Amino acid sequence: MKFLAKYFEFERNQTTLMREVVAGLTTFTTMSYIVVVNPAILANAGIPEGPAFVATVLVAVVGCYLMGLYANRPFAIAPYMGENAFIAFTVCKMLGFAWQTALAAIFIAGVLFIVLTVLRLRQWVVDGVPTSLRYSFAVGIGLFLTFIGLNETGLVALGVPGAPVQAGHLTSHPVLIAVFGFVLLAALTIRKFPGAILVGIIITTGVAFVAGTAPAPTHLVSLPPSVGPILWQLDFRGALTWRAFPVVLTIFIMAFVDTMGTLIGLSARAGFLDETGRLPQIERPMLVDAITTTLAPVLGTTTAGAFVESATGIEAGGRTGFTVLVTGTCFLLTLFFAPFVAAVPAQAYGPALILVGLFMLSPITKIDFSDYSESIPSFAVVVLMAFTFNIAIGISAGFVLYPICKLVAGKPEQVKPGVWVLTTLSLLFFVFYPYS
């Protein structure tokens, strides 16, 4: 215990071993859906589900352990949602690339990330990000999580042209269970109950099993399939072509801005940013992200990085890398307890995502709304991140608008060199993005 307290600096970070354990379990519970959802999405690209499940788990385990032991931050790592759908539906289905080619493109992007991070060029670029945009990332991610939670629970459903979303079936049993879960979470949070989010998810899961709105697992233990069929299946010849260049570029920029926005957004909520709005030693979590992004296609899955659901663990009190060591261990156990993890229904973890969205709105007070050259780009980040259901689009829009607004306001000196780099990358992102 003393060794752990000293290594992870529990006292300096105002946390305890028990709080870190609860935070790690909370983070895992809210993001454990990835071990089921990611293989299902990648199956649309032709990647076998069984091996993809193992690859997903292994990437999460390695990423979480590296983040915990090297970066000492409570940011859990796993294959990204969004990027997996981009690869499966746009790159493979719409554009016709083989999944082996897509994975090679991700590997190339990952190697570039490692080089840029080691040379500290990524840190130089990130250090130039304006404070207002840093806080808008947190707010946008909060609303993004809220929308995911609303949709997953059935409180919000897809609509029709002209009214793209609508209320779900609010009197259906699954939605009522989700409403119960949200009210329970709210009550536990108001009463400052220890581990409120995790306890709420567990209780709501039990209620869903009893009510019959979610099937209880028929067995708890199973042996994992082999990852062999997708291990190191990288088609570099197909990825290193002019036709594949837009794909590689899009993957690179999406991963770059997603990771940067997530790290800064989570850090803003956790109180990790210094007085200038910067995350000390940001190169460490960035290097972990770069390594796992490179490892992911080798094992047979898509881009990996810091998960926004880490916010739930942060709200539960997680402040050090020990949080994600717990999360990584839980992922490792899913190799053998997948039936139990897969049984946690959306009506149980969805309310947690909705509530965390509220928690992540607080940095909005630090944005200067009286200065329109600051607030307009920040507003674009928040609304586009949520309403396009794409973190990269929201962040990229902010980087395009920020220098434009500053030039119009007659304040070009406030645009740092790193922002111009991000603006250029963002413009390339919008030009080459394979719109459906």
ABEGO torsion letter per residue (X at the ends): XAAAAAAAGAAAAGBBAAAAAAAAAAAAAAAAAAAAAAAAAAAAAGBBAAAAAAAAAAAAAAAAAAAAAAAGBABBBBBBBGAAAAAAAAAAAAAGBBAAAAAAAAAAAAAAAAAAAAAGAAAAAAAABBAAAAAAAAAAAAAAAAAAAAAAAGABBBBBBGBABBBBBAABAAAAAAAAAAAAAAAAAAAGBBGAAAAAAAAAAAAAAAAGABBBBABABBBBBBAAAABGBBBAAAABBAAAAAAAAAAAAAAAAAAAAAAAAAAAAAGABBAAGBBBGAAAAAAAAAAAAAAAAAAGBBBBEBBAAAAAAAAAGBABAAAAAAAAAAAAAAAAAAAAAAABBAAAAAAAAAAAAAAAAAAAAABBAABAAAAAAAAAAAAAAAAAGBAAAAAAAAAAAAAAAAAAAGBAAABBAAAAAAAAAAAAAAAABBBX
